[in-house]
Amino acid sequence: MRRIRAVLVLPLSSLSLWQYEDSWLKLFARSLLRFLGFIFWGAAAALAFGGIVVILMYKNYRYLFQESLLSLPGWLAVAAALILLPTGILTILISAKSSRYYQGALMYLLLVLFCLEMSSAVLVQFYSIRVASELKSTMGYLIYQYSGTHSQGPDSRAVDEVQRKLQCCGVQNYTDWLQATVASWHLQAEKTHVPESCCKVKYSHCRGDLGHLEQIFQEGCLQKLEDSLHFVMLYMFWCCTVLSVLELLAGVSNGILMRCQPFHDFAILESSAFS
């Protein structure tokens, strides 16, 4: 059999220009990957912080949230933060020395991270809108059911815990306690008062008497809780969104290095075909 030899003739100027552009792309991709590797380590801490805050917020105020999966975005963020640590190491290793195994593993990890972070961002937006509409009715119901003693049900304990942690009183303000029904707990006393959980810590003798307004928190709990929830959810959303963009940049840079480094198996086949 006759062997076919293929000869490709390129102008010297075009070949040198192509080599220059190729080396410039490789240098840029390596530098960007090295930079992103360190960024991923810092981003892992920021993302883990946001996820833990979401989990703790649901744990502390779970009696106010009707949605049982509210902590799911937090767990997804924590999982993504843990995966970001080896991803940052791989990114720095590839920037120093390209390896097909490392490059393939990096692409896989970036895909997993992108899915986790996008899922977390979408869930955060969905739950923030849904929970905000439910908080007012839930808190109003808990105040209506308030008995004044922990032994008569979890509703009283829930209200007291919220008011102590957020340093607030009532839904909109302390006057919500004056709008309860005739059978409510405070009308059975000689003087109209609010729960002791509305009292400021520095007034140890406070019993919720409305004759001493300086001793109680007058701001409502709803606005404080909505502000905290909005801040955490917005933080999580932008964390996941920015990280997804950075991971796309890392994927593109890794793809450039993979393109500039052909597979060894393919190179062997190509050389044997033209020999």
N, C-alpha and C positions, 0 to 999 in steps of 0.2 A: 504494500500500500504506500501511496505517496503521502508524505506529510505536508500539510499546508502551513505555511508560515505567514503570519500577519504582521505587517510592519506599519506602524503609525508614525507619520512624520509631522511634527509640529514646529512652527517657527520658534527660534530660541527665545525671542522676546516674550511670546505668549506663554511659553513654559515657565520662564522665570517669574512672570507676573502671577501665574496661577499658584506657583510654589510660595510666593510672598503672601498672597491672600490666604492661602491655606494655613501657613504658619501663624499669621496674624489672628485668624479665627481660633486656632488651637490655643494660642497664648491668652486670648480674651476669655475663652471658655474655662481654661484652668484657673485663671485669676478670679473669675466670677464664682466658680465652684468653691474655691478656697474661702472666699468672703462669705458665701452663703452657708458654708459649714459651721463657721463660728456664730453666724446669725441664728441658725437652727438651734444651737445650744441655749442661747438666751431666750429664743422664742418658746422653747420647751418649758422653761420656768414660768414664763408669762401665761402660757396656755394652761399649764397645770394649776396655777394660782386661780385663774378664772373658773376652771372646772371644779376645784375644791370649794370655792365660794358658792357656786350654784348648788352643789350637793349639800353644803351646810345650811344654806338658806331654805332649801326644801325640808331638811331635817328639823330645823328650828321652827318653821311655820307650816308644817305639813297639814295641820288641822285647818288651815285657811285655804289650802289649795285642793280643789276637787280633782284635779288632774294628777293621777298617781305616777305618771311617767315624766314629771317635770324635771327630775334629776337626771334623766337620760342624756341630755346634751352635756351635762357636767362629766358623766362617766365617759362619753365619747371623747371629750376634750382631754381627759386624763390619759386615756389610751393613746391618743394621738401624741401627747407630750412624751410618753414613754418611748414610742416608736421614733420620735424626732431625735433622740439621743444617738442611737446607732446610725441613723440617717446622716447626722452631722459628721460622724466619724468616717463613714463611707465617702461622703462628699469630699472631705479633706484628703483622704487616701487617694482618691481618683485624681484630684488636682495635682498630686505629687507624682503618681505613677499609674498610668492607665492599665486596667485589667478588665478583661471581658466578664469575668465572674463578678467583680465589684460593680461594674457598670450595669449588668443585668439585675443584680440585687438592688441597686439604687433605684432603677426604674420601677421595680416591683414595689418597693417601700414608698416611693413617691405617689404611686397610684393608690395604695392603701390609705396613705395620709390624706390625699385629696378627697377620697370618698368619705372618710371619717369627719373631716373638717367641714365639708359642704353639708353633710347630714346634720352636724351640730349647729351650723349657722342657720339652716332652714328650720330646724326644730326650735331654736331660740326665738326666731321671729314669730313662729306660729304660737308658741306658748306665751310669749310676752303679750300678744294681742288678746289671746283667749283668757289668760289669768287676770289681766287688768279689768276685764268686764265682769269677772266673777267676785273680785275681792270685796266690793262694796256690799253686795247682797249677803255674802258669807259673814262678814264682820257684823253687819246689822243683825243677822240671825243670832249670832253668838251673844251679842249684847242683850238681845231680847230674851234669850234663854238663861241669862246669867242668874245664878242662885245665891251668890255671895259666899258659898262654902265649897271647898274642893271635894267634899265627900258626896255631894249631890250630883256629880256628873263631870265629864271631861270639859264641858263648855266653859265652866267657870275658870278652870285651870288654864285653858287655852287663852281666854281673854286676859287673865292676869299675867301670863308669860309674855304675851305680845306687848302689853302696856309697860311692863318692866324693862324688856329688852330694847324697845324703841323709845322709851321715855316719852310716852304720849298718853292721851286719855280720850276715849270715845272714838267714833268713826271719823267725823269731821272735826269735832272738838269736844270739850268736856260737857257741853250742854246736851249731848246725845243721851246722857244718863238721866236727864230730866224729862225725856219724852217717852219713857217706858210706860207699860200698861199699869193699871191700878193694882194688879196682883204682883207687881214687880217687887224686888227685894228692898229698894231704898225707901219706898213709901210706907213700909212697915215700921220704919224707925221714927224717932221723934223729930229728927232734923233731916232735911234733904242732904244727901252726901253722895260722893262717888266712891268707887272701890279703893281700898288702900294701895292697890298697885298703881294708882295714879299719883301717889305721893312722891315727892322728891326725896332722894336718899338722905340728904343732910337734915331733913326734919324727921327725926326718929319718933316723935310723939304725934305725928300726923295720922289722922283717922279718916281723911277724905271729907272733912267738913268744908262746905262751900263758903262758909263765912271767912275762911282764910285761903283765898285763891293763890296767894304767893307760895303756898306750901304744896301745890299740886301742878302737874303738867297740864297746860291748857290746850296745847296743840293736838290735833287728831292723829290717829294712827294710820289712816288710809293713805294720806299724802306721803307720809314718811316711808311707808312700805312700798308704795308705787315708785317713789324716787329711787329707793335702793334696788328694787327689781329692774327698773329701767336702766340704771347705770350698769348693773351686772350683765344684763342681757345685751346691751349695746357694746360693752367691752368684749364679750364673748364673740359677738357677730363680727366686729372689725378685726379681732385677733385671727379668727378662722379665715376671713376673707383675704387679709394681707398675706397670711401664711400660704394660702392656696396660690396666690400670684407668685410668691417667691419660689414655691415648689415647681410651678410651671417653668420659671426661668432656669431652675436647676435641671429640670428635665430636658429643656432645649439645649443647654450647655453640654449636658452629658451626651445628648444625641449628636452634637457636633463632633465631639471626641470619638464617638463610635463610628461616625462616618469617615473620619480621617484615619481610622485604624481598621482596615478590613479584616474579616475573619481569616484565620490561618488556614482553615480547611478549604475555603474558597480560593485562597491564593495558591495553594498546592495544586488544586484541580485546574486552575487557569494556566499555571506554568507547564503542567504536563500536557495540556491540550495543544499548546503552541510549540512544544519541543519537537 
